[in-house]
Amino acid sequence: MRRTTGPHESCNVRTAYLHADDQFLVPELALEKQLEARVRMKTAVKTLSFSLLAPALLLSLLGGCDSSTVRRAAVETPSAAPSPHMPQLVSQGGQEWLVVDLSQIEGLSIGSVEVVPLPGILDAVGQVNFDDRLVSTIISRVTGRLEDIRVSQWDTVRAGENILSLYSPDFMTAEAEYLEAISSPPRIIGPGMPAGTYEMTADLKAAAIKKLELLGLEPADIAAIKQATPSRWMRAPISGIVVTKLALRGAQVNPGDQLFSLATLQRVWINVDIYEDDLSRVHTGQSLEAVTLAYPDETFKGVVNRISPNLDPNVHRLQLLCQIQNPGEKLKPQMLARVRIVTRPGAALVVPQTALVFDGNVYYAFVQTGVHTVERRSVQIATWNEDGYARVVSGLKAGERVITRKSLQLNALWREVHGESS
């Protein structure tokens, strides 16, 4: 029996078929949906990536544009020209000049090397020393031993006074030869006598006397010899002070050994230093006065006795030997004295002390050689009696213009352009 379906069943059937068709269509739709989802995902990723990278890219482009612009500006902008105030060094013929705009150095001032008159008195400083013509040394002339010593350091002795006793067989031998020579009776020359016999005896006596004199014996000592002895007293050759004592009792001595030095202070030397440019004002025989710190109220008189032929090239000075009378022997060796030599007037170069720079144990001054050029020059100086000035011995000439203020700053620039540290 065939079953008939109603309208609701038909509808349900169709719905069932449709559902069945959907079941068959789902894989295709799912694949399409998956493909569409992948496309949408890729598009979303690209959009997201672009949205994230765009600002960075924009910044990079802007930065690249700016840096290019800066680089182009740096390339297109010309390099800065050397500053006219920047110091430069110019060398020519072994000389060097510093090129600098002096007007840009604040506080800098320029002065001139001046010539000032010197009075008719030359002031100098000297040192007291023994007059070498009044110094005597006692030495040993034989090999022997010191038996006795009667004087010591700084003792005052008189000429002819016994100083020490010296034992030596050389004395005995020489005295024995002398006694034998004088004891031989003179021979009369006659027929049959050898020629020159008398002359030989006289020569032996003269030789014996000469030998004793070489050993230090005086004629009176030789005449008093009656018997040969090995000991002899040595006497002071001059009156004076024992300034050096090297002799010790019992010491062995040899020919040439120094034993004592004696000196007198009745007259002394003062070694005075003067500068080269004062030499023309000094000559031998000029009178002078000396004053010492020990006796500031007492003046010692003297004269210029000798002028040294040698000049010290380092300080351009030379020495004078001034002979000074020393009443009371107040002047002692190594004392310093201020000496005033009466001479004719002269002239000297002076420069402000602020113009000098002391660098490496040398004094320098900066000499203006042009509008913007200076030269650093070594200078020899001396003391001057006016505060704030120094006497120029060498290195500068009269009228030259020197930097008197800010010379230290110029010296720093000089060292800088030479690559040296200040």
C-alpha positions as a printed NumPy array, in Angstrom:
array([[  0.   ,   0.   ,   0.   ],
       [  1.494,   3.249,  -1.117],
       [  1.788,   5.782,   1.451],
       [  0.828,   9.303,   0.688],
       [  2.536,  12.147,   2.319],
       [  0.972,  15.264,   3.555],
       [  2.124,  18.777,   3.042],
       [  4.037,  18.912,   6.271],
       [  5.865,  15.77 ,   5.479],
       [  6.723,  17.037,   2.031],
       [  8.132,  20.115,   3.575],
       [ 10.06 ,  18.101,   6.005],
       [ 11.349,  15.89 ,   3.272],
       [ 12.575,  18.829,   1.27 ],
       [ 14.178,  20.24 ,   4.301],
       [ 15.833,  16.939,   4.896],
       [ 17.077,  16.85 ,   1.335],
       [ 18.309,  20.355,   1.64 ],
       [ 20.151,  19.449,   4.764],
       [ 21.514,  16.485,   2.964],
       [ 22.682,  18.772,   0.119],
       [ 24.239,  21.065,   2.684],
       [ 26.136,  18.149,   4.051],
       [ 27.492,  17.479,   0.584],
       [ 28.266,  21.249,   0.002],
       [ 29.99 ,  21.952,   3.346],
       [ 33.531,  20.799,   2.308],
       [ 33.527,  23.121,  -0.7  ],
       [ 32.137,  26.012,   1.251],
       [ 34.606,  25.34 ,   4.044],
       [ 37.484,  25.373,   1.577],
       [ 36.305,  28.633,   0.089],
       [ 35.84 ,  30.061,   3.516],
       [ 39.322,  28.939,   4.506],
       [ 40.786,  30.532,   1.384],
       [ 38.861,  33.728,   2.025],
       [ 40.012,  33.712,   5.644],
       [ 43.641,  33.25 ,   4.584],
       [ 43.355,  36.102,   2.107],
       [ 41.77 ,  38.287,   4.717],
       [ 44.502,  37.322,   7.236],
       [ 47.304,  38.091,   4.76 ],
       [ 45.668,  41.383,   3.94 ],
       [ 45.292,  42.173,   7.627],
       [ 48.957,  41.233,   8.27 ],
       [ 50.139,  43.392,   5.366],
       [ 47.963,  46.224,   6.58 ],
       [ 49.239,  45.832,  10.119],
       [ 52.849,  45.584,   8.977],
       [ 52.508,  48.638,   6.81 ],
       [ 50.819,  50.523,   9.641],
       [ 53.701,  49.575,  11.922],
       [ 56.513,  50.181,   9.426],
       [ 55.166,  53.345,   7.906],
       [ 56.045,  55.659,  10.81 ],
       [ 59.543,  54.178,  11.092],
       [ 59.997,  54.448,   7.344],
       [ 58.72 ,  57.988,   7.425],
       [ 61.108,  58.868,  10.217],
       [ 63.932,  57.142,   8.403],
       [ 63.138,  59.017,   5.23 ],
       [ 62.877,  62.26 ,   7.112],
       [ 66.08 ,  61.519,   9.053],
       [ 67.879,  60.487,   5.904],
       [ 66.703,  63.61 ,   4.251],
       [ 67.88 ,  65.72 ,   7.174],
       [ 71.278,  63.985,   7.42 ],
       [ 71.722,  64.332,   3.705],
       [ 70.81 ,  67.945,   4.032],
       [ 73.314,  68.346,   6.909],
       [ 75.991,  66.504,   4.973],
       [ 75.29 ,  68.566,   1.905],
       [ 75.377,  71.68 ,   4.031],
       [ 78.684,  70.557,   5.549],
       [ 80.082,  69.867,   2.13 ],
       [ 78.702,  72.981,   0.585],
       [ 79.774,  75.232,   3.519],
       [ 83.417,  76.351,   3.023],
       [ 85.926,  75.535,   5.785],
       [ 86.483,  78.293,   8.302],
       [ 89.453,  80.477,   7.389],
       [ 92.337,  80.637,   9.874],
       [ 91.64 ,  83.167,  12.559],
       [ 93.788,  86.229,  12.222],
       [ 94.316,  86.021,  16.   ],
       [ 95.7  ,  82.461,  15.924],
       [ 99.484,  82.556,  16.616],
       [101.755,  81.19 ,  13.913],
       [105.471,  80.435,  13.835],
       [107.724,  81.717,  11.079],
       [111.314,  80.447,  10.698],
       [113.998,  81.833,   8.455],
       [117.763,  81.623,   8.569],
       [117.821,  79.932,  11.96 ],
       [115.615,  82.628,  13.557],
       [112.016,  82.248,  14.671],
       [109.248,  84.802,  14.96 ],
       [105.801,  84.486,  16.487],
       [103.058,  86.041,  14.349],
       [100.211,  87.138,  16.593],
       [ 97.755,  90.018,  16.749],
       [ 99.094,  91.876,  19.773],
       [ 96.05 ,  94.145,  19.901],
       [ 93.882,  91.164,  20.849],
       [ 95.878,  90.393,  24.018],
       [ 94.176,  92.303,  26.772],
       [ 96.483,  94.232,  29.09 ],
       [ 99.575,  93.869,  26.888],
       [101.979,  96.795,  26.94 ],
       [105.206,  97.562,  25.113],
       [108.254,  99.459,  26.327],
       [111.767, 100.264,  25.146],
       [115.227,  99.21 ,  26.275],
       [116.598, 102.355,  27.887],
       [120.092, 103.759,  28.281],
       [120.727, 105.28 ,  31.706],
       [123.864, 107.101,  32.898],
       [126.19 , 105.478,  35.396],
       [127.826, 107.525,  38.15 ],
       [131.58 , 107.952,  38.602],
       [131.537, 105.131,  41.169],
       [131.498, 101.488,  40.11 ],
       [129.812,  99.293,  42.716],
       [130.769,  95.62 ,  42.763],
       [130.909,  92.652,  45.1  ],
       [134.069,  90.734,  45.932],
       [135.533,  88.062,  48.184],
       [138.521,  88.345,  50.487],
       [141.42 ,  85.938,  49.892],
       [145.026,  85.53 ,  50.981],
       [147.636,  87.451,  49.047],
       [149.449,  84.521,  47.421],
       [152.732,  86.425,  47.661],
       [152.438,  86.265,  51.451],
       [151.758,  82.526,  51.715],
       [154.468,  79.952,  52.41 ],
       [154.294,  76.148,  52.454],
       [156.555,  73.827,  54.457],
       [157.276,  70.512,  52.756],
       [159.463,  67.542,  53.554],
       [162.664,  67.244,  51.503],
       [163.7  ,  63.846,  52.844],
       [162.265,  60.453,  53.687],
       [161.811,  60.22 ,  57.424],
       [159.548,  60.402,  60.472],
       [158.056,  63.326,  62.373],
       [159.398,  63.226,  65.922],
       [157.95 ,  66.373,  67.504],
       [155.482,  69.126,  66.534],
       [155.26 ,  72.435,  68.416],
       [152.481,  74.323,  66.63 ],
       [148.882,  73.641,  65.709],
       [146.176,  75.023,  63.422],
       [145.699,  78.833,  63.509],
       [148.711,  79.418,  65.742],
       [150.685,  82.573,  65.11 ],
       [154.384,  81.943,  64.519],
       [157.442,  84.097,  63.963],
       [159.96 ,  83.691,  61.182],
       [162.752,  81.306,  62.28 ],
       [160.678,  79.673,  65.03 ],
       [161.086,  75.88 ,  65.419],
       [157.952,  74.14 ,  64.172],
       [158.701,  70.423,  63.988],
       [161.527,  67.914,  64.441],
       [162.178,  65.525,  61.56 ],
       [164.194,  62.319,  61.806],
       [165.922,  61.088,  58.651],
       [169.094,  59.121,  57.872],
       [169.536,  61.465,  54.899],
       [170.525,  64.24 ,  57.307],
       [173.189,  62.074,  58.93 ],
       [174.646,  60.982,  55.594],
       [174.884,  64.532,  54.247],
       [176.38 ,  65.882,  57.456],
       [178.962,  63.075,  57.569],
       [180.005,  63.867,  54.004],
       [180.353,  67.529,  54.907],
       [182.454,  66.791,  58.01 ],
       [184.725,  64.538,  55.984],
       [185.14 ,  67.163,  53.279],
       [186.089,  69.928,  55.704],
       [188.345,  67.668,  57.78 ],
       [190.569,  66.752,  54.85 ],
       [193.736,  68.944,  55.015],
       [194.435,  71.033,  51.942],
       [197.149,  69.541,  49.779],
       [199.984,  71.656,  48.414],
       [200.679,  71.242,  44.774],
       [204.327,  70.554,  44.036],
       [206.615,  68.525,  41.822],
       [205.315,  65.001,  41.534],
       [201.811,  65.789,  42.894],
       [198.817,  64.922,  40.682],
       [197.389,  67.983,  38.965],
       [194.02 ,  69.176,  40.337],
       [194.349,  67.547,  43.767],
       [193.619,  70.765,  45.662],
       [190.778,  71.647,  43.406],
       [189.198,  68.218,  43.989],
       [189.181,  68.735,  47.757],
       [187.539,  72.144,  47.397],
       [184.921,  70.71 ,  45.072],
       [184.039,  67.97 ,  47.569],
       [183.452,  70.582,  50.28 ],
       [181.316,  72.736,  48.015],
       [179.269,  69.708,  46.948],
       [178.701,  68.7  ,  50.583],
       [177.522,  72.212,  51.49 ],
       [175.225,  72.33 ,  48.491],
       [173.676,  69.007,  49.464],
       [172.92 ,  70.274,  52.976],
       [171.318,  73.42 ,  51.562],
       [169.073,  71.318,  49.362],
       [167.944,  69.45 ,  52.47 ],
       [166.809,  72.743,  53.988],
       [169.722,  73.73 ,  56.192],
       [170.643,  77.411,  56.459],
       [174.301,  78.559,  56.245],
       [174.315,  79.118,  60.022],
       [173.088,  75.546,  60.557],
       [175.808,  74.167,  58.296],
       [178.549,  76.125,  60.04 ],
       [177.336,  74.818,  63.411],
       [177.611,  71.151,  62.432],
       [180.156,  69.415,  64.706],
       [178.735,  65.917,  64.617],
       [176.436,  64.057,  62.229],
       [172.917,  63.616,  63.637],
       [169.76 ,  62.147,  62.041],
       [167.309,  64.735,  63.507],
       [166.731,  68.335,  62.454],
       [164.34 ,  71.104,  63.449],
       [162.336,  72.727,  60.665],
       [161.658,  76.457,  61.132],
       [158.921,  78.861,  60.026],
       [160.031,  80.638,  56.83 ],
       [157.773,  83.666,  57.479],
       [155.816,  85.219,  60.299],
       [152.126,  84.499,  60.053],
       [149.294,  82.159,  60.908],
       [149.248,  78.394,  60.5  ],
       [146.352,  78.085,  58.047],
       [146.933,  74.436,  57.097],
       [148.338,  71.652,  59.286],
       [148.817,  68.202,  57.793],
       [151.669,  67.01 ,  59.997],
       [151.032,  64.383,  62.688],
       [153.525,  63.276,  65.311],
       [155.109,  59.93 ,  64.393],
       [153.881,  60.033,  60.779],
       [156.074,  58.809,  57.934],
       [156.885,  61.443,  55.324],
       [158.41 ,  61.426,  51.869],
       [160.028,  64.119,  49.735],
       [157.39 ,  66.582,  48.531],
       [154.816,  65.928,  51.286],
       [153.141,  69.14 ,  52.489],
       [153.31 ,  69.608,  56.253],
       [152.194,  73.205,  57.002],
       [150.965,  76.35 ,  55.254],
       [151.632,  79.776,  56.739],
       [150.103,  83.078,  55.68 ],
       [149.948,  86.662,  56.827],
       [146.867,  88.905,  56.787],
       [148.596,  92.28 ,  56.871],
       [147.613,  92.669,  53.231],
       [144.914,  90.694,  51.399],
       [143.329,  90.327,  47.974],
       [139.704,  91.068,  47.183],
       [138.549,  89.265,  44.042],
       [135.967,  91.586,  42.496],
       [133.572,  90.57 ,  39.702],
       [132.666,  93.201,  37.105],
       [130.613,  92.995,  33.926],
       [132.001,  93.125,  30.434],
       [130.565,  96.545,  29.617],
       [132.273,  98.035,  32.701],
       [135.739,  96.929,  31.619],
       [136.466, 100.162,  29.78 ],
       [135.928, 102.096,  33.018],
       [138.525, 100.164,  35.018],
       [142.334, 100.209,  34.944],
       [145.125,  99.24 ,  37.31 ],
       [146.025, 101.745,  39.98 ],
       [142.484, 103.001,  40.568],
       [141.681, 103.607,  44.216],
       [138.799, 101.846,  45.91 ],
       [137.033, 101.368,  49.2  ],
       [135.699,  98.129,  50.659],
       [133.032,  97.582,  53.294],
       [132.104,  94.274,  54.927],
       [129.093,  93.05 ,  56.873],
       [131.324,  92.298,  59.856],
       [132.564,  95.912,  60.034],
       [129.882,  98.053,  58.343],
       [131.198, 101.299,  59.837],
       [134.813, 100.743,  58.82 ],
       [136.245, 101.39 ,  55.36 ],
       [139.282,  99.527,  54.032],
       [141.42 , 101.277,  51.422],
       [143.021,  99.65 ,  48.42 ],
       [143.844,  99.802,  44.715],
       [143.088,  97.759,  41.599],
       [146.25 ,  95.698,  41.22 ],
       [145.495,  93.285,  38.345],
       [142.805,  92.681,  35.737],
       [142.043,  89.139,  34.625],
       [142.728,  88.419,  30.943],
       [139.93 ,  85.804,  30.891],
       [136.218,  86.496,  30.528],
       [133.535,  84.095,  31.725],
       [131.453,  83.483,  28.567],
       [128.423,  82.265,  30.515],
       [127.826,  85.436,  32.544],
       [130.092,  87.884,  30.658],
       [132.048,  88.838,  33.756],
       [135.715,  89.035,  34.658],
       [137.689,  89.45 ,  37.871],
       [139.828,  92.187,  39.343],
       [142.524,  91.573,  41.94 ],
       [142.335,  94.438,  44.389],
       [145.083,  94.875,  46.965],
       [143.673,  95.923,  50.344],
       [145.529,  97.016,  53.448],
       [144.251,  95.108,  56.465],
       [145.088,  96.932,  59.679],
       [144.436,  94.763,  62.694],
       [143.984,  91.777,  60.355],
       [140.206,  92.204,  60.554],
       [139.54 ,  91.016,  57.003],
       [139.44 ,  87.223,  56.851],
       [139.551,  84.923,  53.814],
       [136.151,  84.135,  52.212],
       [134.525,  87.282,  53.645],
       [132.212,  89.098,  51.244],
       [132.878,  92.792,  50.652],
       [131.098,  95.557,  48.781],
       [133.632,  97.481,  46.727],
       [133.312, 101.004,  45.343],
       [135.834, 101.815,  42.619],
       [136.383, 105.445,  41.719],
       [136.078, 105.614,  37.933],
       [134.709, 107.765,  35.133],
       [130.963, 107.979,  34.38 ],
       [129.439, 105.488,  31.965],
       [126.107, 104.15 ,  30.695],
       [124.045, 100.974,  31.091],
       [121.036,  99.309,  29.446],
       [118.03 ,  98.64 ,  31.657],
       [114.666,  96.974,  31.064],
       [111.595,  96.493,  33.297],
       [111.702,  93.235,  35.203],
       [108.167,  92.448,  34.007],
       [109.577,  92.073,  30.479],
       [111.655,  89.08 ,  31.544],
       [110.486,  85.461,  31.564],
       [112.494,  82.805,  33.385],
       [112.177,  79.537,  31.466],
       [114.579,  76.586,  31.632],
       [117.192,  78.446,  33.726],
       [117.38 ,  81.192,  31.092],
       [115.903,  84.692,  31.038],
       [113.984,  85.626,  27.876],
       [112.475,  88.841,  26.545],
       [109.964,  89.205,  23.711],
       [111.175,  91.8  ,  21.212],
       [108.667,  93.358,  18.819],
       [110.152,  93.072,  15.328],
       [107.004,  94.034,  13.38 ],
       [103.406,  95.113,  13.789],
       [102.311,  91.555,  14.572],
       [105.642,  89.726,  15.002],
       [107.709,  89.15 ,  18.129],
       [110.966,  87.326,  18.719],
       [111.85 ,  85.457,  21.891],
       [115.446,  86.314,  22.738],
       [117.698,  85.064,  25.567],
       [119.021,  87.84 ,  27.797],
       [121.899,  88.107,  30.269],
       [120.994,  90.394,  33.162],
       [122.531,  91.87 ,  36.294],
       [121.188,  93.541,  39.385],
       [120.262,  97.196,  39.263],
       [119.942,  99.757,  42.039],
       [116.393, 100.76 ,  41.029],
       [113.466,  98.553,  42.   ],
       [111.484,  97.057,  39.132],
       [114.348,  97.213,  36.621],
       [117.165,  94.884,  35.614],
       [120.44 ,  95.723,  33.951],
       [120.929,  94.135,  30.53 ],
       [124.381,  92.67 ,  29.979],
       [123.721,  91.082,  26.582],
       [120.857,  90.062,  24.284],
       [119.152,  93.424,  23.805],
       [120.056,  96.734,  22.185],
       [119.184, 100.288,  23.095],
       [115.842, 101.405,  21.681],
       [114.46 ,  97.931,  20.962],
       [110.805,  97.531,  21.863],
       [109.973,  94.721,  24.253],
       [106.761,  93.338,  25.723],
       [106.642,  94.654,  29.276],
       [103.297,  93.159,  30.318],
       [101.684,  89.806,  29.421],
       [105.098,  88.384,  28.549],
       [104.16 ,  85.191,  30.406],
       [101.118,  84.768,  28.163],
       [103.271,  85.235,  25.068],
       [105.712,  82.667,  26.399],
       [102.823,  80.197,  26.78 ],
       [101.815,  80.835,  23.157],
       [105.422,  80.369,  22.074],
       [105.589,  76.989,  23.787],
       [102.188,  76.018,  22.388],
       [103.189,  76.581,  18.759],
       [106.319,  74.506,  19.451],
       [104.198,  71.664,  20.802],
       [105.476,  72.073,  24.346],
       [103.467,  72.082,  27.529],
       [103.355,  75.319,  29.471]])
